């Protein structure tokens, strides 16, 4: 969850040597499958598509992300450039320690990703629906881990198999102090 302060006055605190926002209203935001579903039900198009969003659509997504109960509609018009940058950083954050080693030249998916497709993946991998409130990138990572773990192992080429065997033999020779 991201908490931003909207409409506050920024000043420099000499004691802590930091910029501090005084006043303003805190907004709690969540980039999740729930937010995505809300936005797609309003705009009837995929949020995660390659098509760029208008300013009004971006503002609409921030409203869909909002967890703060009954925020004033005018509050969203007071969002600063820094607020939008914080939201953008939050949306693009990895939010996990998991990493993948992608094969070079591997084709990407051509599917248009919508909230319904993500729910389908959750059902397929038996991911509990409580995860719909996770940060969306973390949920995507979990789905990808499930996909990788359930996939059949790829057969190694003859050259890759020979290289692996050479490496294993070299390690064993080094461990045993043998020459062959």
N, C-alpha and C positions, 0 to 999 in steps of 0.2 A: 504494500500500500504506500502511496505517496501522499504526503501532506504538504500543501502549499498555502502560503498566506497571500490573500488577495486584498488589494486596496490599502495596504499598510504604507508607512513612510520609512524609507531606508535611511539609516544614519550610521555613523562610525562610532563605535564604542572604544574610547581611548584605553580603558582598563584591560579589555581582552584583545585589543587590536584587531577587531573583526567588524564587518558590517552587520548590523542588526536591523531587523524589520520590526517596527513598533506599530501597534494597532493592527487594523486589518482583520479579515475574517479567515480562519483556517478552513480549507477544503480538503476532504479526504477523497482520494481518487484511486481507482483500481482498474488496471488493464487486464481484463479477464475475459473468459468465454461469455460470461453473463453480459458484460459491457458490449462485446462484439455482437451478440445476439440482439440486444436492444437496438443498436445502431442499424443493423441490417433489416430489422423489422420496420424501422422508420423509413429508411432510404431504398429498400428493396433492391439492393445491389451489394456485391461482395466488398467488404471493407479491405480485405487483404489483397485485392487485385492490383494489377499494375497501373490502373487508371489513377491519375492524381486527384486529390480531394480539393474541393473549394474551401475557402475560409469558413463558410457557413457549415460545411460538412465536418470540418475539423472541430469547430465549436460544438457541434451537435455530439461528436464523439466524447469530448470532454464532459459534457452534460451526462452522457450515458455512463461514463466512468465514475461519476460523483456518488459517493456513499453518504455524504453529509445530508442529514434529513432536512427537507424543505429549504434549500438554499434560495436566496432571492434571485430572480431571473437577471436583475441588473448586475449582480455580482460577476457573472460570466463576461460581461462587457468590460469589466475592470481588470481582466487578466493582462498582465504585462508581458513584454517580450521575454523576460527572465522566467516568468511562469510557464510560458509555452516551451521554452528551452528545457526547463526541468521536466515537463511532461514528456517531451520528445526523448530526453535521455532515459527516463523511466520506461517508456514504451520499448526502446531499443536495447535495454539492459538484458544481459544474458540470464541472470538470476539463477544460475546453477554452476556447479563445479564440473559437471560432466562435459566432456569434449568428444568429438568424433574425428576419426582420420578418414576423410573422404578420398576415394580413389580419384586420381586426376582424370579429367575427361568424362566423369560419370554424368549421365544425363539427369537433369532435374525433372521434377514432376511437372506435368502439363495440366494437372487438375486445378480448377479454380477452387480455392479453399474458402468455404463458407462455414458458418457456425454449425449447420446441419452435418456437414462432412466431419467436422471435429467431434461432434456428438457421436456420429457413427463409429469413428475410430475409438472413442472412449468405450462404447458398447462392445465393439469387437475385441478389445484388449481387456475388458472387464475392469476398467478404471472407474472407481466410484465417482458419483456425480458431485461429491463435495469438492472435487478437484476443479470444477468449473469456476471456482472463485480464486484459483491460483493465478499468478502472473502468467499470461498467455505463453510467453517464451519458455517458461518452466514446464507448462503442460505439453507444449510441442516436444520438448526434450524427453519427457516421460513417454510420450507416444512413439517417438523415434527409437528409444531404448527398447520398448516392447516389440517394435517391428524388427529390430536387429536381432534380439534374442530369440524370436520365433522363426526367423528366416533360416532356410537350410544353408549349411556352410557351402561356400563356393569351392569348386574343384580348383586345385592349383595346376598351373601349366607345368609342363615337363621342366622348363628352364627354372621356374620358381621353386619347384620341388628339389631339383638338383642343387640350387643355391642354398636352400635351407639345410639340406643334408651335408653340404660342404661346411657350413657354419657350425652345425652340431658336432661334426667330426673334429673340427678344429678346437672347439670348446672341450671336448672329451680328451683330446690329446694334451691340451694345456693342463687339464685337471690331473691327468695320470702321469704327466711327464714323459709321454711316449712319442715316438717319431712316426708311428704308423702302425 
